[in-house]
């Protein structure tokens, strides 16, 4: 059970078509990095909520496990690529890359009209 509640967000208006689902797992090396990483995660969450083409986002923080998971849904690859090249996401990934014990990022086709969740993402990743 997570110590911090999951933070879901869905856009008021979702684009047509299936879109792209991105599932990211980030596992930090050190406990002492958790507060700063969580701050950056929340800033990136705010960025996502304003990003063109963003449809939804789930952020799960499991600080005692040093593990963070995001599930995001986007209109298309172009929206994802524009997002990852923009700060604060770009700066955070550069800053935290060396501090990751593990990192994985996978994309999957979405389902039109169905907001992906952490549960559905786990099924995709299995």
Order of alpha helices (4+ residues) and beta strands (2+ residues): beta-beta-alpha-beta-beta-alpha-alpha-beta-alpha
